[in-house]
Amino acid sequence: MNKWIVALCAGALMAASAVAAETKSGDMLDHMILSASGDSWTVWGAPGAVRDDAGVKGGKITRVTAKKGANPWDAQASTVVPQAVQKGDIILVAYYARVETPPAGAATANIPSASIGLNKAPYTSFASEPSAPNGTWGVYYTSGVAEADHPKGSLNFGIQLAAADQVVDLGPVFMFNLGPNWDLTKIPHNKLAAAAPAAPAAPAAASSPEAAYAADLAKLRTKLPVKGVLINDPTQIYSYGPDITETQIAAADITGGKAKRIVTNKAGAHPYDDGASSPISAAIKKGDVVFAAVLVRATEPAPGAQAALIPELGVHLAGAPYTAIATSSATAPKGQWTWVYASGVATTDYASGTTGFAMQLGGSAQTLDIGAVYVLNLGPGVDTNKLPNNFGKPF
């Protein structure tokens, strides 16, 4: 192994103080299954160029110039997991990254997911973690526990880059198979800085979509015991999964005047294989009550059904083990706009950028329209029994 690879890997481990404390660096190197330089990335969906950069050991990087896509995964950089992985194995990836040109108005890159998963349909992953590289080279992590045996060459580590217009530099990447017995509390995770406050916007015209969503939010808040803080953008709705088709449609009968139409073409092996999501940027503290309200309409339920089925919706940890914070199930009647809800209490602190809203849609072939997603942090001490729900307390 090249000396610079060893030195750079040691630097990555030193950045992960918990890993460094857990084992000697030499022992950690025994778990390494991949060490690759910055010119080894495979890029698709965006221009990728190998460049010289003295800022990282080895002197080579891959620069990806990404455009915002319909989905964050429309542009990716990836590398193959080179060995077979057994069920229960803990996989840790450490990669070097920096942002050359951040999204407009931001200081960091927007990477909603860097994941380990199948490199062919249904592209399921067992590890995912967001990151927000700044302009200085840093080490970022993804880790997870393999949910099944995976043969050699069947897995990829991939970084989603199409969440925004941005230019991201990727350096060396290291991968470790820690086996099944590692203490998960010792695994490093990314620390995402809170987003800077947005500049004050000009007042919206009364007929604008922004004003319409604000009015809907105000109406929702009249049904809640406290006002709460909106922690997502109601218009940011993304679909995911191998059997999903997404289009934007006009919807003059709801506020905002538009909706996302999400077609589940066939039932997946699991309900969570396909769905819809909305990113959450804010931190959530232990004891906070989180409430989600989603406007939905079934246009084509499953054959023989009168309503679309939503096996689960709510707010979760964005990466494995996908811990639920607020969760529920719901149905959506055919041809009728309906509000569906989820609520719950956070049992631990969650850093900004580590959670998200998700709705499982892979349980059956159906078509569902989503008008808007509102996620509110109501703070501590709110009785969830007094919140709107899907079982008799509508909005």
Long-range contacts (C-beta under 8 A, 24 or more apart in sequence): 1-35, 2-58, 4-57, 4-58, 5-35, 5-37, 5-57, 5-58, 5-172, 7-57, 8-56, 8-57, 8-58, 8-96, 8-172, 8-174, 9-35, 9-94, 9-174, 11-57, 11-139, 12-94, 12-96, 12-139, 12-174, 13-94, 15-94, 15-138, 15-139, 15-188, 16-94, 16-139, 16-141, 16-188, 17-188, 18-185, 18-186, 18-187, 18-188, 19-92, 19-186, 19-187, 19-188, 21-186, 22-182, 22-183, 22-186, 28-176, 31-176, 31-177, 31-178, 31-179, 32-174, 32-175, 32-176, 33-81, 33-82, 33-83, 33-175, 33-176, 33-177, 34-79, 34-81, 34-82, 34-173, 34-174, 34-175, 35-172, 35-173, 35-174, 35-175, 36-79, 36-172, 36-173, 36-174, 37-172, 38-62, 38-96, 38-170, 38-171, 38-172, 40-79, 40-173, 41-77, 41-78, 41-79, 41-170, 41-173, 42-77, 42-78, 42-79, 43-75, 43-76, 43-77, 43-78, 44-75, 44-76, 44-78, 45-69, 45-73, 45-74, 45-75, 45-76, 45-161, 45-162, 46-75, 46-161, 46-162, 48-77, 51-169, 53-169, 53-171, 55-98, 55-137, 56-96, 56-137, 56-171, 56-172, 57-172, 58-171, 58-172, 61-169, 61-170, 61-171, 62-169, 62-170, 63-100, 63-167, 63-168, 63-169, 63-170, 64-161, 64-167, 64-168, 64-169, 64-170, 65-167, 66-161, 66-162, 66-164, 66-165, 66-166, 66-167, 66-168, 67-162, 67-165, 68-162, 68-163, 68-164, 68-165, 69-162, 70-246, 71-162, 71-238, 71-239, 71-240, 71-246, 72-112, 72-113, 72-160, 72-161, 72-162, 72-163, 72-238, 73-113, 73-158, 73-160, 73-162, 73-240, 74-162, 75-160, 75-161, 75-162, 76-158, 76-159, 76-160, 76-161, 76-162, 77-158, 77-159, 77-161, 77-170, 78-119, 78-156, 78-157, 78-158, 78-159, 79-156, 79-157, 79-173, 79-175, 80-119, 80-153, 80-155, 80-156, 80-157, 81-116, 81-150, 81-153, 81-154, 81-155, 81-156, 81-157, 81-175, 82-152, 82-153, 82-175, 83-152, 83-177, 84-149, 84-150, 84-151, 84-152, 85-146, 85-149, 85-150, 85-155, 85-177, 86-146, 86-149, 86-180, 87-146, 87-147, 87-148, 87-149, 88-145, 88-146, 88-180, 89-145, 89-146, 89-177, 89-178, 89-179, 89-180, 90-143, 90-144, 90-145, 90-146, 90-177, 90-178, 90-179, 90-180, 90-182, 90-184, 90-187, 91-116, 91-126, 91-127, 91-143, 91-144, 91-145, 91-146, 91-175, 91-176, 91-177, 91-178, 92-141, 92-142, 92-143, 92-175, 92-176, 92-178, 92-187, 92-188, 93-127, 93-141, 93-142, 93-143, 93-157, 93-173, 93-174, 93-175, 93-176, 94-139, 94-140, 94-141, 94-173, 94-174, 94-175, 94-176, 94-188, 95-139, 95-140, 95-141, 95-142, 95-157, 95-159, 95-170, 95-171, 95-172, 95-173, 95-174, 96-137, 96-138, 96-139, 96-140, 96-170, 96-171, 96-172, 96-173, 97-131, 97-133, 97-137, 97-138, 97-140, 97-159, 97-168, 97-169, 97-170, 97-171, 98-133, 98-134, 98-135, 98-136, 98-137, 98-138, 98-168, 98-169, 98-171, 99-133, 99-134, 99-135, 99-166, 99-167, 99-168, 99-169, 100-135, 100-167, 100-168, 100-169, 101-166, 101-167, 102-135, 102-166, 103-164, 103-165, 103-166, 104-164, 104-165, 105-198, 105-199, 106-164, 106-195, 106-196, 107-134, 107-135, 107-196, 108-132, 108-133, 108-134, 108-193, 109-133, 109-134, 109-166, 109-168, 110-163, 110-164, 110-166, 111-159, 111-160, 111-161, 111-163, 111-168, 112-160, 112-163, 112-279, 112-318, 112-356, 113-159, 113-160, 113-318, 113-319, 114-140, 114-142, 114-157, 114-158, 114-159, 114-160, 115-142, 115-157, 115-158, 115-160, 115-319, 116-142, 116-144, 116-155, 116-156, 116-157, 117-155, 117-156, 117-158, 118-150, 118-154, 118-155, 118-156, 119-153, 119-154, 119-155, 119-156, 120-154, 121-242, 122-241, 122-242, 122-243, 122-268, 122-269, 122-273, 123-241, 123-242, 124-273, 126-320, 127-319, 127-320, 128-318, 128-319, 128-320, 129-189, 129-190, 129-318, 129-319, 129-354, 130-190, 130-192, 130-318, 130-319, 130-353, 130-354, 131-190, 131-192, 132-190, 132-192, 132-193, 132-353, 133-168, 137-169, 137-171, 140-190, 141-187, 141-188, 141-189, 141-190, 142-319, 143-187, 143-188, 143-189, 143-320, 144-319, 144-320, 144-321, 145-180, 145-184, 145-320, 145-321, 163-279, 189-354, 191-351, 192-351, 192-352, 192-353, 192-354, 193-352, 194-281, 194-282, 194-283, 194-352, 195-281, 195-352, 209-235, 209-255, 209-256, 209-257, 209-258, 212-255, 212-256, 212-257, 213-255, 213-256, 213-372, 215-255, 216-255, 216-256, 216-295, 216-372, 216-374, 217-374, 219-395, 220-293, 220-374, 220-395, 223-388, 223-395, 224-291, 224-376, 224-378, 224-387, 224-388, 225-378, 225-382, 225-383, 225-386, 225-387, 226-378, 226-379, 226-382, 228-291, 228-376, 228-377, 228-378, 228-379, 229-282, 229-376, 229-377, 229-379, 230-374, 230-375, 230-376, 231-280, 231-281, 231-282, 231-284, 231-375, 231-376, 231-377, 232-278, 232-279, 232-280, 232-281, 232-357, 232-373, 232-374, 232-375, 233-278, 233-279, 234-278, 234-372, 234-373, 234-374, 235-372, 236-278, 236-279, 236-373, 237-276, 237-277, 237-278, 237-370, 237-372, 237-373, 238-276, 238-277, 238-278, 238-279, 239-274, 239-275, 239-276, 239-277, 240-274, 240-275, 240-276, 240-277, 241-268, 241-273, 241-274, 241-275, 241-361, 241-362, 242-268, 242-273, 242-274, 243-267, 243-268, 243-273, 243-274, 243-362, 244-274, 244-275, 244-361, 249-369, 251-369, 251-371, 253-337, 254-295, 254-337, 254-371, 254-372, 255-371, 255-372, 256-371, 256-372, 259-297, 259-369, 259-370, 259-371, 260-369, 260-370, 261-299, 261-367, 261-368, 261-369, 262-361, 262-367, 262-368, 262-369, 262-370, 263-300, 263-366, 263-367, 264-361, 264-362, 264-364, 264-365, 264-366, 264-367, 264-368, 265-365, 266-365, 267-362, 267-363, 267-364, 267-365, 268-362, 268-363, 270-362, 271-311, 271-312, 271-360, 271-361, 271-362, 271-363, 272-312, 272-358, 272-360, 272-362, 273-362, 274-360, 274-361, 274-362, 275-358, 275-359, 275-360, 275-361, 275-362, 276-358, 276-359, 276-361, 276-368, 276-370, 277-356, 277-357, 277-358, 277-359, 278-356, 278-357, 278-373, 278-375, 279-353, 279-356, 279-357, 280-315, 280-353, 280-355, 280-356, 280-357, 280-375, 281-352, 281-353, 282-352, 282-377, 283-349, 283-350, 283-351, 283-352, 284-315, 284-325, 284-346, 284-349, 284-350, 284-355, 284-377, 285-346, 285-349, 285-350, 285-380, 286-346, 286-347, 286-348, 286-349, 287-345, 287-346, 287-380, 287-381, 288-345, 288-346, 288-377, 288-378, 288-379, 288-380, 289-343, 289-344, 289-345, 289-346, 289-377, 289-378, 289-379, 289-380, 289-381, 289-382, 289-384, 289-387, 290-315, 290-325, 290-326, 290-343, 290-344, 290-345, 290-346, 290-375, 290-376, 290-377, 290-378, 291-326, 291-341, 291-342, 291-343, 291-375, 291-376, 291-378, 291-387, 292-326, 292-341, 292-342, 292-343, 292-357, 292-373, 292-374, 292-375, 292-376, 293-339, 293-340, 293-341, 293-373, 293-374, 293-376, 293-388, 293-395, 294-339, 294-340, 294-341, 294-359, 294-370, 294-372, 294-373, 294-374, 295-337, 295-338, 295-339, 295-370, 295-371, 295-372, 296-330, 296-332, 296-337, 296-338, 296-339, 296-340, 296-368, 296-369, 296-370, 296-371, 297-332, 297-335, 297-336, 297-337, 297-338, 297-368, 297-369, 297-371, 298-332, 298-333, 298-334, 298-335, 298-336, 298-366, 298-367, 298-368, 298-369, 299-334, 299-335, 299-367, 299-368, 299-369, 300-334, 300-366, 300-367, 301-334, 301-366, 302-364, 302-365, 302-366, 303-365, 305-364, 305-366, 306-333, 306-334, 307-331, 307-332, 307-333, 307-334, 308-332, 308-334, 308-366, 308-367, 308-368, 309-363, 309-364, 309-366, 310-340, 310-359, 310-360, 310-361, 310-368, 311-360, 311-363, 312-359, 312-360, 313-340, 313-342, 313-357, 313-358, 313-359, 313-360, 314-342, 314-344, 314-357, 314-358, 315-342, 315-344, 315-355, 315-356, 315-357, 315-358, 315-375, 316-355, 316-356, 316-358, 317-350, 317-354, 317-355, 318-353, 318-354, 318-355, 318-356, 319-354, 325-350, 325-355, 328-389, 328-390, 329-390, 330-390, 331-390, 332-368, 337-371, 339-388, 339-394, 339-395, 340-390, 341-387, 341-388, 341-389, 341-390, 341-395, 343-384, 343-387, 343-389, 344-384, 345-384
